[in-house]
């Protein structure tokens, strides 16, 4: 399990099994509950269908097929699908409704999620697949037309906000000659006022505070704030806790909680920071992170 996508696995009875070491060969098998592999576009009775092969038992139910925006997982599109004999069929035309790069994920047994893979695992211990853990990833063909003029790597339209993928500086000028004193951290949510260009035509983002920020997609990704009814996206000065929740030292909520918050507690908020999967978090004034879910906290 610790080896992740590099673990040796094999298929048996339509289930993906982990290849156990010799000392554990006689114990109960360790199996993936669901494993899905993208099998490309097929012409079926005159209609193009994108096909996903699903490895699971008969009791496991596939509930949804979802296109998740890469680096912004909470932006998604739910697709219609049909499943027959462990194959999922999607109308190829339905993929065209996304103008963003996306992965394909499946929801099964009501709420559990997995990504669709590009290939099957193997059990060879001497020659493993170089890209065994790769997910199915689609990029927008319509937005690749700028590739020839060097703009494909930049955001050329104004998003509502962006979040940082890599450490990036703010600048006082569009040519990036004067670094601003304000610092940004990875995951930080930055509201965008406009997109402008340098004298050489390189896109820059102007923040609502008047600073200039890179528009390079390797450094930032767009955030649409389309779930404001569920999450707090605009920084409040203070929040009140509605339900018992935990306080963590990082935006991933990894490790032990540093504090338990109870209903009625108040915290001063420094900024909004997104998790690696795009979920908003509140960073408190003493550097810890709490949920931004409106069921647990509310602005004061």
C-alpha positions as a LaTeX table, in Angstrom:
\begin{tabular}{lrrr}
\hline
Residue & $x$ (\AA) & $y$ (\AA) & $z$ (\AA) \\
\hline
Unk1 & 0.00 & 0.00 & 0.00 \\
Unk2 & 2.89 & 2.35 & 0.75 \\
Unk3 & 4.28 & 1.75 & $-2.75$ \\
Unk4 & 1.15 & 3.27 & $-4.32$ \\
Unk5 & 1.12 & 3.08 & $-8.12$ \\
Unk6 & 4.49 & 1.30 & $-8.14$ \\
Unk7 & 3.13 & $-1.70$ & $-6.23$ \\
Unk8 & 3.02 & $-5.00$ & $-8.14$ \\
Unk9 & $-0.55$ & $-6.01$ & $-8.93$ \\
Unk10 & $-2.43$ & $-8.46$ & $-11.13$ \\
Unk11 & $-5.98$ & $-9.21$ & $-12.30$ \\
Unk12 & $-7.89$ & $-12.27$ & $-11.07$ \\
Unk13 & $-11.66$ & $-12.87$ & $-11.29$ \\
Unk14 & $-12.23$ & $-9.29$ & $-12.44$ \\
Unk15 & $-10.49$ & $-7.83$ & $-9.37$ \\
Unk16 & $-7.08$ & $-6.18$ & $-9.13$ \\
Unk17 & $-4.97$ & $-7.92$ & $-6.48$ \\
Unk18 & $-1.75$ & $-6.81$ & $-4.82$ \\
Unk19 & 1.15 & $-9.20$ & $-5.35$ \\
Unk20 & 2.08 & $-10.19$ & $-1.81$ \\
Unk21 & 5.66 & $-10.88$ & $-0.68$ \\
Unk22 & 6.63 & $-14.50$ & $-0.06$ \\
Unk23 & 6.17 & $-14.15$ & 3.70 \\
Unk24 & 2.52 & $-13.15$ & 3.23 \\
Unk25 & 1.44 & $-15.39$ & 0.34 \\
Unk26 & $-0.83$ & $-17.49$ & 2.59 \\
Unk27 & $-2.85$ & $-14.63$ & 4.11 \\
Unk28 & $-6.12$ & $-13.26$ & 2.76 \\
Unk29 & $-5.59$ & $-11.42$ & $-0.55$ \\
Unk30 & $-5.39$ & $-7.62$ & $-0.63$ \\
Unk31 & $-7.58$ & $-6.31$ & $-3.46$ \\
Unk32 & $-8.55$ & $-2.98$ & $-4.96$ \\
Unk33 & $-12.29$ & $-2.49$ & $-4.37$ \\
Unk34 & $-12.60$ & $-0.83$ & $-7.78$ \\
Unk35 & $-9.98$ & $-0.33$ & $-10.47$ \\
Unk36 & $-10.88$ & 1.43 & $-13.73$ \\
Unk37 & $-8.96$ & 1.72 & $-17.00$ \\
Unk38 & $-9.70$ & 4.02 & $-19.94$ \\
Unk39 & $-9.97$ & 2.06 & $-23.21$ \\
Unk40 & $-10.35$ & 4.88 & $-25.72$ \\
Unk41 & $-13.07$ & 5.90 & $-28.18$ \\
Unk42 & $-15.03$ & 3.13 & $-29.94$ \\
Unk43 & $-17.46$ & 3.39 & $-32.85$ \\
Unk44 & $-20.51$ & 1.46 & $-31.63$ \\
Unk45 & $-23.58$ & 1.21 & $-33.86$ \\
Unk46 & $-22.62$ & 4.39 & $-35.66$ \\
Unk47 & $-21.95$ & 6.44 & $-32.49$ \\
Unk48 & $-18.62$ & 7.22 & $-30.88$ \\
Unk49 & $-18.44$ & 6.07 & $-27.28$ \\
Unk50 & $-15.61$ & 6.48 & $-24.81$ \\
Unk51 & $-15.14$ & 3.23 & $-22.93$ \\
Unk52 & $-13.92$ & 2.53 & $-19.39$ \\
Unk53 & $-13.20$ & $-1.01$ & $-18.20$ \\
Unk54 & $-14.10$ & $-1.54$ & $-14.53$ \\
Unk55 & $-12.59$ & $-4.25$ & $-12.34$ \\
Unk56 & $-14.88$ & $-4.89$ & $-9.35$ \\
Unk57 & $-17.23$ & $-7.42$ & $-7.80$ \\
Unk58 & $-20.91$ & $-7.69$ & $-8.75$ \\
Unk59 & $-22.11$ & $-6.04$ & $-5.54$ \\
Unk60 & $-20.23$ & $-2.78$ & $-6.08$ \\
Unk61 & $-22.39$ & $-0.16$ & $-7.82$ \\
Unk62 & $-21.01$ & 2.63 & $-10.01$ \\
Unk63 & $-23.11$ & 5.73 & $-9.24$ \\
Unk64 & $-21.48$ & 8.56 & $-11.18$ \\
Unk65 & $-18.92$ & 9.36 & $-13.87$ \\
Unk66 & $-17.36$ & 12.79 & $-13.31$ \\
Unk67 & $-14.94$ & 14.99 & $-15.22$ \\
Unk68 & $-12.76$ & 16.81 & $-12.61$ \\
Unk69 & $-10.75$ & 19.86 & $-13.61$ \\
Unk70 & $-7.05$ & 19.18 & $-13.13$ \\
Unk71 & $-5.67$ & 21.10 & $-10.10$ \\
Unk72 & $-9.20$ & 22.33 & $-9.33$ \\
Unk73 & $-11.04$ & 19.15 & $-8.39$ \\
Unk74 & $-14.16$ & 20.83 & $-7.01$ \\
Unk75 & $-14.95$ & 22.13 & $-10.52$ \\
Unk76 & $-16.58$ & 19.12 & $-12.16$ \\
Unk77 & $-19.10$ & 17.90 & $-14.72$ \\
Unk78 & $-21.30$ & 14.84 & $-14.13$ \\
Unk79 & $-21.86$ & 12.71 & $-17.24$ \\
Unk80 & $-24.63$ & 10.37 & $-18.35$ \\
Unk81 & $-23.38$ & 6.82 & $-18.83$ \\
Unk82 & $-24.42$ & 3.21 & $-19.25$ \\
Unk83 & $-22.65$ & 0.16 & $-17.88$ \\
Unk84 & $-22.77$ & $-3.33$ & $-19.36$ \\
Unk85 & $-20.67$ & $-6.34$ & $-18.39$ \\
Unk86 & $-18.22$ & $-4.18$ & $-16.44$ \\
Unk87 & $-17.75$ & $-1.68$ & $-19.28$ \\
Unk88 & $-18.85$ & 1.94 & $-18.88$ \\
Unk89 & $-19.95$ & 3.74 & $-22.05$ \\
Unk90 & $-19.98$ & 7.56 & $-22.37$ \\
Unk91 & $-21.03$ & 9.55 & $-25.42$ \\
Unk92 & $-17.82$ & 11.01 & $-26.82$ \\
Unk93 & $-19.67$ & 14.24 & $-27.62$ \\
Unk94 & $-20.32$ & 14.74 & $-23.89$ \\
Unk95 & $-16.60$ & 15.22 & $-23.30$ \\
Unk96 & $-16.76$ & 18.33 & $-25.49$ \\
Unk97 & $-18.77$ & 20.23 & $-22.87$ \\
Unk98 & $-15.56$ & 20.81 & $-20.90$ \\
Unk99 & $-13.30$ & 23.66 & $-21.96$ \\
Unk100 & $-10.80$ & 22.78 & $-19.23$ \\
Unk101 & $-8.25$ & 20.00 & $-18.75$ \\
Unk102 & $-9.73$ & 17.13 & $-16.73$ \\
Unk103 & $-9.33$ & 13.69 & $-15.21$ \\
Unk104 & $-12.15$ & 11.14 & $-15.15$ \\
Unk105 & $-13.31$ & 9.87 & $-11.77$ \\
Unk106 & $-15.94$ & 7.34 & $-10.70$ \\
Unk107 & $-18.18$ & 7.49 & $-7.63$ \\
Unk108 & $-19.17$ & 4.06 & $-6.32$ \\
Unk109 & $-21.24$ & 2.75 & $-3.40$ \\
Unk110 & $-22.81$ & 6.17 & $-2.95$ \\
Unk111 & $-19.79$ & 8.35 & $-2.12$ \\
Unk112 & $-16.42$ & 6.61 & $-2.64$ \\
Unk113 & $-14.24$ & 8.03 & $-5.43$ \\
Unk114 & $-11.43$ & 6.74 & $-7.66$ \\
Unk115 & $-9.65$ & 8.11 & $-10.72$ \\
Unk116 & $-9.68$ & 6.24 & $-14.03$ \\
Unk117 & $-6.22$ & 4.97 & $-14.98$ \\
Unk118 & $-4.51$ & 4.92 & $-18.37$ \\
Unk119 & $-3.27$ & 1.34 & $-18.11$ \\
Unk120 & $-3.43$ & $-1.82$ & $-16.06$ \\
Unk121 & $-0.91$ & $-2.68$ & $-13.34$ \\
Unk122 & 1.52 & $-5.56$ & $-13.79$ \\
Unk123 & 3.12 & $-8.14$ & $-11.53$ \\
Unk124 & 6.64 & $-8.15$ & $-12.98$ \\
Unk125 & 9.18 & $-7.39$ & $-10.28$ \\
Unk126 & 12.09 & $-7.01$ & $-12.70$ \\
Unk127 & 10.52 & $-4.89$ & $-15.44$ \\
Unk128 & 7.76 & $-2.57$ & $-14.22$ \\
Unk129 & 5.67 & $-0.21$ & $-16.32$ \\
Unk130 & 7.25 & 3.24 & $-16.45$ \\
Unk131 & 3.84 & 4.97 & $-16.33$ \\
Unk132 & 1.87 & 2.44 & $-14.34$ \\
Unk133 & 0.25 & 4.98 & $-12.00$ \\
Unk134 & $-0.76$ & 7.53 & $-14.68$ \\
Unk135 & $-4.35$ & 8.79 & $-14.59$ \\
Unk136 & $-6.50$ & 9.44 & $-17.64$ \\
Unk137 & $-5.90$ & 13.10 & $-18.46$ \\
Unk138 & $-7.59$ & 15.19 & $-21.16$ \\
Unk139 & $-6.52$ & 18.69 & $-22.22$ \\
Unk140 & $-8.65$ & 21.21 & $-24.08$ \\
Unk141 & $-8.04$ & 21.18 & $-27.82$ \\
Unk142 & $-9.75$ & 24.57 & $-28.22$ \\
Unk143 & $-7.33$ & 26.25 & $-25.84$ \\
Unk144 & $-4.29$ & 24.69 & $-27.50$ \\
Unk145 & $-4.65$ & 26.84 & $-30.63$ \\
Unk146 & $-2.45$ & 29.47 & $-28.99$ \\
Unk147 & 0.45 & 27.06 & $-28.74$ \\
Unk148 & 2.10 & 28.39 & $-31.89$ \\
Unk149 & 2.34 & 31.93 & $-30.54$ \\
Unk150 & 3.71 & 30.80 & $-27.20$ \\
Unk151 & 0.62 & 31.57 & $-25.10$ \\
Unk152 & $-0.56$ & 28.01 & $-24.38$ \\
Unk153 & 1.29 & 27.96 & $-21.07$ \\
Unk154 & $-0.49$ & 31.10 & $-19.81$ \\
Unk155 & $-3.96$ & 32.07 & $-18.65$ \\
Unk156 & $-5.10$ & 34.53 & $-21.32$ \\
Unk157 & $-8.55$ & 35.17 & $-19.86$ \\
Unk158 & $-9.54$ & 36.70 & $-16.51$ \\
Unk159 & $-10.47$ & 34.10 & $-13.91$ \\
Unk160 & $-12.35$ & 35.07 & $-10.75$ \\
Unk161 & $-9.39$ & 33.95 & $-8.67$ \\
Unk162 & $-6.29$ & 31.80 & $-8.86$ \\
Unk163 & $-4.51$ & 29.52 & $-6.43$ \\
Unk164 & $-0.77$ & 29.01 & $-6.33$ \\
Unk165 & 0.71 & 25.69 & $-7.48$ \\
Unk166 & 4.28 & 26.91 & $-6.98$ \\
Unk167 & 5.83 & 29.62 & $-4.83$ \\
Unk168 & 5.42 & 32.89 & $-6.76$ \\
Unk169 & 6.15 & 36.54 & $-6.06$ \\
Unk170 & 3.90 & 39.55 & $-6.32$ \\
Unk171 & 5.27 & 42.55 & $-8.18$ \\
Unk172 & 4.56 & 46.27 & $-8.19$ \\
Unk173 & 4.98 & 46.51 & $-11.98$ \\
Unk174 & 3.90 & 44.51 & $-15.03$ \\
Unk175 & 7.49 & 43.90 & $-16.18$ \\
Unk176 & 8.35 & 42.16 & $-12.87$ \\
Unk177 & 11.20 & 44.52 & $-12.02$ \\
Unk178 & 10.06 & 45.47 & $-8.51$ \\
Unk179 & 9.06 & 42.72 & $-6.07$ \\
Unk180 & 6.20 & 43.64 & $-3.74$ \\
Unk181 & 6.70 & 43.28 & 0.00 \\
Unk182 & 3.66 & 41.01 & 0.39 \\
Unk183 & 4.37 & 37.26 & 0.30 \\
Unk184 & 2.20 & 34.47 & $-1.10$ \\
Unk185 & 2.20 & 30.79 & $-0.12$ \\
Unk186 & 1.42 & 27.66 & $-2.09$ \\
Unk187 & $-2.34$ & 27.11 & $-2.27$ \\
Unk188 & $-3.17$ & 30.72 & $-1.41$ \\
Unk189 & $-6.33$ & 32.09 & $-3.05$ \\
Unk190 & $-5.75$ & 35.35 & $-4.93$ \\
Unk191 & $-8.61$ & 37.40 & $-6.40$ \\
Unk192 & $-7.98$ & 38.70 & $-9.93$ \\
Unk193 & $-8.97$ & 42.11 & $-11.28$ \\
Unk194 & $-7.74$ & 41.83 & $-14.86$ \\
Unk195 & $-5.27$ & 40.28 & $-17.32$ \\
Unk196 & $-2.70$ & 42.53 & $-19.02$ \\
Unk197 & 0.39 & 41.98 & $-21.15$ \\
Unk198 & 4.00 & 43.04 & $-20.89$ \\
Unk199 & 5.68 & 44.97 & $-23.70$ \\
Unk200 & 6.70 & 41.58 & $-25.15$ \\
Unk201 & 3.13 & 40.23 & $-24.95$ \\
Unk202 & 3.50 & 37.98 & $-21.88$ \\
Unk203 & 0.21 & 37.75 & $-19.93$ \\
Unk204 & 0.17 & 38.95 & $-16.31$ \\
Unk205 & $-2.59$ & 38.89 & $-13.72$ \\
Unk206 & $-3.52$ & 42.03 & $-11.79$ \\
Unk207 & $-4.79$ & 41.19 & $-8.31$ \\
Unk208 & $-7.62$ & 43.09 & $-6.67$ \\
Unk209 & $-4.99$ & 44.66 & $-4.38$ \\
Unk210 & $-3.20$ & 46.15 & $-7.40$ \\
Unk211 & $-0.20$ & 43.79 & $-7.56$ \\
Unk212 & 1.02 & 41.87 & $-10.62$ \\
Unk213 & 1.25 & 38.06 & $-10.61$ \\
Unk214 & 2.41 & 35.47 & $-13.14$ \\
Unk215 & $-0.27$ & 33.97 & $-15.40$ \\
Unk216 & 1.84 & 30.87 & $-16.10$ \\
Unk217 & $-0.25$ & 27.71 & $-15.62$ \\
Unk218 & 2.70 & 25.98 & $-13.99$ \\
Unk219 & 2.45 & 28.50 & $-11.16$ \\
Unk220 & $-1.26$ & 29.27 & $-10.84$ \\
Unk221 & $-4.58$ & 27.66 & $-11.70$ \\
Unk222 & $-8.03$ & 29.29 & $-12.00$ \\
Unk223 & $-10.62$ & 29.03 & $-9.22$ \\
Unk224 & $-14.25$ & 29.78 & $-10.10$ \\
Unk225 & $-15.73$ & 29.99 & $-6.59$ \\
Unk226 & $-18.78$ & 28.15 & $-7.90$ \\
Unk227 & $-19.48$ & 26.51 & $-4.52$ \\
Unk228 & $-19.80$ & 29.64 & $-2.39$ \\
Unk229 & $-22.98$ & 28.24 & $-0.89$ \\
Unk230 & $-20.87$ & 25.48 & 0.68 \\
Unk231 & $-17.47$ & 27.10 & 1.31 \\
Unk232 & $-16.14$ & 30.49 & 2.39 \\
Unk233 & $-14.04$ & 31.92 & $-0.47$ \\
Unk234 & $-13.70$ & 35.56 & 0.66 \\
Unk235 & $-11.46$ & 36.19 & 3.66 \\
Unk236 & $-13.43$ & 37.16 & 6.77 \\
Unk237 & $-11.74$ & 38.96 & 9.66 \\
Unk238 & $-13.21$ & 36.48 & 12.15 \\
Unk239 & $-15.26$ & 33.27 & 12.02 \\
Unk240 & $-17.43$ & 31.59 & 14.62 \\
Unk241 & $-17.43$ & 27.80 & 14.97 \\
Unk242 & $-20.88$ & 26.23 & 14.47 \\
Unk243 & $-19.95$ & 22.59 & 14.95 \\
Unk244 & $-17.07$ & 20.76 & 16.58 \\
Unk245 & $-14.10$ & 20.66 & 14.19 \\
Unk246 & $-10.31$ & 20.32 & 14.22 \\
Unk247 & $-7.38$ & 22.67 & 13.77 \\
Unk248 & $-4.33$ & 21.46 & 11.78 \\
Unk249 & $-0.82$ & 22.70 & 11.09 \\
Unk250 & $-1.11$ & 22.25 & 7.30 \\
Unk251 & $-3.65$ & 22.81 & 4.53 \\
Unk252 & $-3.77$ & 19.09 & 3.72 \\
Unk253 & $-5.14$ & 18.33 & 7.21 \\
Unk254 & $-2.42$ & 15.71 & 7.58 \\
Unk255 & $-1.18$ & 14.40 & 10.89 \\
Unk256 & $-2.68$ & 14.88 & 14.33 \\
Unk257 & $-4.95$ & 17.86 & 14.95 \\
Unk258 & $-3.33$ & 20.54 & 17.12 \\
Unk259 & $-6.62$ & 21.62 & 18.65 \\
Unk260 & $-10.30$ & 20.72 & 18.89 \\
Unk261 & $-12.69$ & 23.63 & 18.28 \\
Unk262 & $-16.16$ & 23.73 & 19.79 \\
Unk263 & $-19.36$ & 25.53 & 18.89 \\
Unk264 & $-19.10$ & 29.18 & 19.90 \\
Unk265 & $-15.31$ & 29.47 & 19.52 \\
Unk266 & $-14.12$ & 32.50 & 17.51 \\
Unk267 & $-10.94$ & 32.69 & 15.41 \\
Unk268 & $-9.28$ & 35.53 & 13.53 \\
Unk269 & $-8.51$ & 34.66 & 9.92 \\
Unk270 & $-5.37$ & 35.58 & 7.97 \\
Unk271 & $-6.19$ & 34.28 & 4.46 \\
Unk272 & $-7.92$ & 31.62 & 2.33 \\
Unk273 & $-5.71$ & 28.72 & 1.23 \\
Unk274 & $-6.82$ & 25.81 & $-0.97$ \\
Unk275 & $-5.87$ & 22.19 & $-0.34$ \\
Unk276 & $-4.01$ & 20.31 & $-3.13$ \\
Unk277 & $-7.45$ & 19.07 & $-4.29$ \\
Unk278 & $-8.90$ & 22.59 & $-4.41$ \\
Unk279 & $-10.88$ & 22.56 & $-1.15$ \\
Unk280 & $-10.90$ & 25.96 & 0.61 \\
Unk281 & $-9.27$ & 26.18 & 4.05 \\
Unk282 & $-9.11$ & 29.09 & 6.49 \\
Unk283 & $-5.64$ & 30.01 & 7.73 \\
Unk284 & $-5.88$ & 31.50 & 11.20 \\
Unk285 & $-3.81$ & 34.40 & 12.52 \\
Unk286 & $-1.65$ & 31.96 & 14.49 \\
Unk287 & $-0.76$ & 29.94 & 11.36 \\
Unk288 & $-3.04$ & 26.92 & 11.70 \\
Unk289 & $-5.69$ & 25.71 & 9.25 \\
Unk290 & $-9.39$ & 24.97 & 9.75 \\
Unk291 & $-12.26$ & 24.02 & 7.48 \\
Unk292 & $-13.99$ & 26.68 & 5.37 \\
Unk293 & $-17.15$ & 24.55 & 5.16 \\
Unk294 & $-20.17$ & 26.70 & 6.05 \\
Unk295 & $-21.72$ & 23.81 & 7.98 \\
Unk296 & $-18.89$ & 24.18 & 10.53 \\
Unk297 & $-17.95$ & 27.88 & 10.49 \\
Unk298 & $-19.58$ & 31.21 & 9.66 \\
Unk299 & $-18.26$ & 34.72 & 9.05 \\
Unk300 & $-18.62$ & 37.36 & 11.77 \\
\hline
\end{tabular}
